Amino acid sequence: MARFGDLIDIEVPVLLEFYIEQDEISNTMYPLLKDVANALGKKAKVIKIDLEKNNKLAEALRIKGAPTLMIYKRGEMKWRQSGDEDANSLIGRLKDFCEN
């Protein structure tokens, strides 16, 4: 995986989903996140990060459960939530951080 700082320190908002492969809720988030990515195109980036393969990062970010969703912009965390969220809400949140 690329360095975490390189993933989040970009001009467009970045939605991160920290997931566990065998978690039912995490698995239901996949098509929803694909819809979010398609709806926003180049205005935002959506990245999935496997907690089991990135446990040091999970510890550093104090992630306790999956899924955990975060939005970063220019390297700064703007929003965080544990648990699932619907596509329209995520699109709206990301649009709040998009530059017009």
Residue frames relative to the residue before (quaternion, step in Angstrom):
aa qw qx qy qz dx dy dz
M 1.0000 0.0000 0.0000 0.0000 0.00 0.00 0.00
A 0.5515 -0.5955 0.4707 0.3460 3.55 -1.12 0.66
R 0.6306 -0.5081 0.4063 0.4232 3.54 -1.23 0.34
F 0.5744 -0.6268 0.4057 0.3357 3.56 -0.95 0.92
G 0.6482 0.5387 -0.3209 0.4321 3.59 0.91 -0.87
D 0.6450 0.5197 -0.3156 0.4629 3.56 1.08 -0.72
L 0.6383 0.5381 -0.3217 0.4468 3.59 1.11 -0.64
I 0.7903 0.3650 -0.1661 0.4632 3.57 0.92 -0.92
D 0.6699 0.5078 -0.3036 0.4486 3.59 1.16 -0.41
I 0.4156 0.6703 -0.4948 0.3650 3.55 0.61 1.23
E 0.6737 -0.5475 0.3391 0.3626 3.56 -1.27 0.40
V 0.7122 0.4112 -0.2608 0.5057 3.60 1.03 -0.70
P 0.5713 -0.5786 0.4328 0.3892 3.60 -1.13 0.46
V 0.2083 -0.7654 0.6021 0.0909 3.54 -1.14 0.78
L 0.1815 -0.7543 0.6243 0.0916 3.55 -0.82 1.08
L 0.1046 -0.7850 0.6095 0.0349 3.55 -0.75 1.08
E 0.0786 -0.7459 0.6568 0.0776 3.53 -1.06 0.78
F 0.1809 -0.7463 0.6351 0.0839 3.52 -0.77 1.13
Y 0.0133 0.8345 -0.5430 0.0927 3.54 -0.55 1.21
I 0.2866 -0.6867 0.6294 0.2240 3.51 -1.42 0.13
E 0.5719 -0.6536 0.3859 0.3113 3.55 -0.77 1.12
Q 0.7746 0.3761 -0.1881 0.4724 3.60 0.84 -0.94
D 0.5209 0.6465 -0.4082 0.3796 3.60 1.28 0.10
E 0.4840 -0.7064 0.4403 0.2701 3.58 -0.72 1.10
I 0.6697 0.4877 -0.3099 0.4664 3.60 0.88 -0.88
S 0.6264 0.5347 -0.3353 0.4575 3.59 0.98 -0.83
N 0.6715 0.5045 -0.2962 0.4547 3.57 0.96 -0.85
T 0.6573 0.4938 -0.3226 0.4691 3.60 1.05 -0.64
M 0.5936 0.5860 -0.3589 0.4188 3.59 1.22 -0.38
Y 0.5337 0.6767 -0.4040 0.3065 3.62 1.09 -0.61
P 0.7218 0.4098 -0.2885 0.4773 3.68 0.63 -0.93
L 0.6028 0.5620 -0.3492 0.4459 3.57 1.10 -0.64
L 0.6766 0.4821 -0.2878 0.4763 3.59 0.94 -0.90
K 0.5974 0.5481 -0.3507 0.4688 3.56 1.13 -0.63
D 0.6371 0.5192 -0.3133 0.4758 3.59 1.04 -0.80
V 0.6343 0.5249 -0.3230 0.4668 3.58 1.00 -0.85
A 0.6636 0.5057 -0.2994 0.4629 3.58 0.87 -0.97
N 0.6739 0.4955 -0.2937 0.4627 3.60 0.92 -0.88
A 0.6595 0.5242 -0.3101 0.4406 3.58 0.99 -0.81
L 0.7682 0.3773 -0.1944 0.4794 3.59 1.00 -0.78
G 0.2574 -0.8055 0.5022 0.1807 3.58 1.21 -0.33
K 0.8317 -0.1809 0.1606 0.4998 3.56 -0.85 -1.03
K 0.5078 0.6657 -0.4130 0.3584 3.59 1.27 -0.04
A 0.7869 0.0728 -0.0276 0.6121 3.59 1.25 -0.40
K 0.2870 -0.7331 0.5890 0.1825 3.53 -1.30 0.30
V 0.1590 -0.7687 0.6144 0.0794 3.57 -1.07 0.81
I 0.0038 -0.8050 0.5904 -0.0589 3.55 -0.77 1.10
K 0.2143 -0.7482 0.6167 0.1185 3.53 -1.01 0.93
I 0.0755 -0.7927 0.6048 0.0130 3.58 -0.94 0.94
D 0.3564 -0.7415 0.5396 0.1789 3.55 -0.72 1.17
L 0.4085 -0.7411 0.4831 0.2246 3.57 -0.59 1.17
E 0.6584 0.5286 -0.3187 0.4306 3.57 0.98 -0.79
K 0.7071 0.4244 -0.2564 0.5042 3.60 1.13 -0.57
N 0.7612 0.2940 -0.1513 0.5579 3.58 1.26 -0.29
N 0.1059 0.8602 -0.4935 0.0729 3.56 0.95 0.89
K 0.6077 0.5416 -0.3694 0.4482 3.64 1.07 -0.55
L 0.6363 0.5067 -0.3198 0.4859 3.57 1.02 -0.78
A 0.6389 0.5304 -0.3210 0.4554 3.59 0.95 -0.88
E 0.6503 0.4993 -0.3118 0.4802 3.58 0.98 -0.81
A 0.6600 0.5181 -0.3122 0.4456 3.59 0.89 -0.91
L 0.7314 0.3945 -0.2192 0.5113 3.59 1.07 -0.76
R 0.3889 -0.7575 0.4407 0.2842 3.58 1.37 0.06
I 0.2469 0.7632 -0.5458 0.2421 3.54 0.90 0.98
K 0.1979 -0.8215 0.5315 0.0592 3.55 -0.67 1.16
G 0.8250 0.0654 -0.0064 0.5613 3.60 1.09 -0.54
A 0.3436 -0.7173 0.5715 0.2020 3.49 -1.35 0.26
P 0.5662 -0.2479 -0.7861 -0.0038 1.45 -1.93 1.51
T 0.1639 -0.7174 0.6628 0.1386 3.52 -1.31 0.48
L 0.1715 -0.7941 0.5812 0.0470 3.53 -0.82 1.08
M 0.0066 0.7841 -0.6201 0.0267 3.56 -1.05 0.84
I 0.1617 -0.7368 0.6435 0.1304 3.52 -1.23 0.57
Y 0.0733 -0.7717 0.6317 0.0077 3.53 -0.93 1.06
K 0.0133 0.7581 -0.6513 -0.0305 3.52 -1.27 0.49
R 0.8364 -0.0313 -0.0506 0.5449 3.54 -0.80 1.13
G 0.7400 -0.4544 0.2187 0.4451 3.55 0.95 0.94
E 0.6609 0.4916 -0.3027 0.4796 3.59 1.27 -0.06
M 0.4183 -0.6903 0.5274 0.2653 3.57 -0.90 0.93
K 0.1866 -0.8055 0.5590 0.0619 3.54 -0.83 1.09
W 0.7983 0.0044 0.0538 0.5998 3.58 1.14 -0.67
R 0.0178 0.7858 -0.6175 0.0293 3.56 -1.14 0.70
Q 0.0722 0.7808 -0.6172 0.0657 3.54 -1.12 0.79
S 0.2658 -0.7073 0.6262 0.1924 3.54 -1.13 0.70
G 0.7056 0.4017 -0.3263 0.4841 3.56 -0.92 0.93
D 0.6366 -0.5598 0.3804 0.3697 3.53 -1.30 0.18
E 0.1409 -0.7484 0.6443 0.0695 3.51 -1.37 0.28
D 0.4666 -0.6796 0.4746 0.3087 3.61 -1.05 0.61
A 0.6798 -0.5319 0.3353 0.3775 3.57 -1.23 0.58
N 0.6706 0.5107 -0.3157 0.4356 3.61 0.83 -0.91
S 0.6398 0.5160 -0.3238 0.4685 3.58 1.01 -0.76
L 0.6654 0.4976 -0.3004 0.4684 3.58 0.96 -0.88
I 0.6278 0.5233 -0.3331 0.4702 3.58 0.99 -0.79
G 0.6610 0.5103 -0.3004 0.4609 3.58 0.93 -0.89
R 0.6482 0.5121 -0.3164 0.4663 3.58 0.96 -0.86
L 0.6723 0.4921 -0.3002 0.4646 3.58 0.89 -0.93
K 0.6352 0.5322 -0.3340 0.4491 3.60 0.96 -0.81
D 0.5855 0.5836 -0.3693 0.4246 3.59 1.09 -0.63
F 0.7479 0.3824 -0.2010 0.5040 3.59 1.13 -0.64
C 0.5166 0.6257 -0.4242 0.4021 3.60 1.26 0.03
E 0.3763 -0.6910 0.5616 0.2559 3.53 -1.11 0.69
N 0.4166 -0.7193 0.5035 0.2356 3.53 -0.93 0.86
